[in-house]
Amino acid sequence: MHYQEAPHEEAKLVRCTMGAICDVIVDLRPGSPTFRKHVTVTLSAENRKMLYIPEKFAHGFITLEDNTEVLYQMFRVLFAGKPREGSDGTTRSSASACRLK
């Protein structure tokens, strides 16, 4: 699972333009009634669905078909020359905490 920490949180829009993926998002907002709950969606070129991922959510996907292509849009402007050191995170523990298999 991948996420961004403050102050670099970003919303994303994901669409599968070729093939298919299984996409999972997890709510990482501590005060939220859906904290650590997840949603799983199949995105494919055939079903043409898109998934909006709000800020402060972890995100991960796995391809379901060979030659899969994913369009990944982010809603934050990155400034050249200013690295976001320490703002991106990944975790395997969120998967177990949310009972993902």
C-alpha positions as CSV (number, residue, x, y, z in Angstrom):
1,M,0.0,0.0,0.0
2,H,1.3,3.5,-0.9
3,Y,0.4,6.8,0.7
4,Q,1.6,10.4,1.1
5,E,2.2,12.0,4.5
6,A,1.5,15.7,5.4
7,P,2.0,18.2,4.0
8,H,2.1,16.3,0.7
9,E,-1.2,14.3,0.7
10,E,-2.7,14.0,-2.7
11,A,-5.9,12.8,-4.2
12,K,-5.7,10.5,-7.2
13,L,-7.9,9.3,-10.0
14,V,-7.1,5.8,-11.4
15,R,-8.3,4.2,-14.6
16,C,-7.3,1.0,-16.4
17,T,-6.9,1.8,-20.1
18,M,-5.8,-1.7,-21.2
19,G,-6.2,-5.1,-19.4
20,A,-7.5,-5.2,-15.8
21,I,-6.4,-4.5,-12.2
22,C,-7.7,-5.2,-8.7
23,D,-7.4,-1.8,-6.9
24,V,-7.6,-1.4,-3.1
25,I,-7.9,1.8,-1.0
26,V,-7.7,2.0,2.8
27,D,-8.8,5.0,4.9
28,L,-5.9,6.2,7.0
29,R,-7.8,9.1,8.7
30,P,-7.6,8.3,12.5
31,G,-10.9,10.2,13.4
32,S,-12.9,8.7,10.5
33,P,-15.7,6.2,11.1
34,T,-14.2,4.2,8.3
35,F,-10.6,4.3,9.6
36,R,-8.7,1.2,8.5
37,K,-11.6,0.0,6.4
38,H,-11.0,-0.8,2.7
39,V,-12.7,-0.8,-0.6
40,T,-11.7,-3.2,-3.4
41,V,-12.6,-2.4,-7.1
42,T,-11.9,-4.1,-10.3
43,L,-10.9,-1.6,-13.0
44,S,-10.6,-2.7,-16.6
45,A,-10.5,-1.3,-20.1
46,E,-13.8,-3.2,-20.7
47,N,-15.8,-1.8,-17.7
48,R,-14.3,1.7,-18.1
49,K,-14.6,2.4,-14.4
50,M,-12.5,5.0,-12.6
51,L,-11.6,5.2,-8.9
52,Y,-11.2,8.4,-7.0
53,I,-8.8,8.1,-4.1
54,P,-9.1,10.9,-1.5
55,E,-6.2,12.4,0.3
56,K,-5.1,10.4,3.4
57,F,-6.0,7.1,1.9
58,A,-3.5,4.3,1.1
59,H,-3.6,2.8,-2.3
60,G,-2.4,-0.4,-4.0
61,F,-3.3,-2.5,-7.0
62,I,-2.3,-5.7,-8.7
63,T,-2.7,-6.5,-12.4
64,L,-5.1,-9.2,-13.4
65,E,-4.0,-9.5,-17.0
66,D,-0.8,-9.4,-19.0
67,N,-0.1,-6.1,-20.8
68,T,-2.2,-4.0,-18.5
69,E,-1.9,-0.3,-18.7
70,V,-3.0,2.1,-15.9
71,L,-3.7,5.9,-16.1
72,Y,-2.8,7.5,-12.8
73,Q,-3.7,11.2,-12.3
74,M,-2.6,13.1,-9.2
75,F,-4.2,16.3,-7.9
76,R,-1.2,18.1,-6.5
77,V,1.4,20.2,-8.3
78,L,5.0,19.2,-7.7
79,F,7.6,22.0,-7.8
80,A,10.8,21.2,-9.6
81,G,13.8,21.2,-7.4
82,K,11.8,20.6,-4.2
83,P,12.0,16.9,-3.2
84,R,9.3,15.5,-1.1
85,E,11.7,13.7,1.2
86,G,9.8,11.6,3.8
87,S,6.4,12.3,2.4
88,D,5.8,9.1,0.5
89,G,5.2,5.9,2.5
90,T,4.5,2.3,1.9
91,T,3.4,-0.3,4.3
92,R,2.6,-4.0,4.5
93,S,1.2,-3.6,8.1
94,S,-1.8,-1.7,6.8
95,A,-2.9,-4.7,4.9
96,S,-2.9,-6.9,7.9
97,A,-4.4,-4.2,10.2
98,C,-7.3,-4.0,7.7
99,R,-7.6,-7.8,7.2
100,L,-6.6,-7.7,3.6
101,K,-5.6,-10.9,2.0
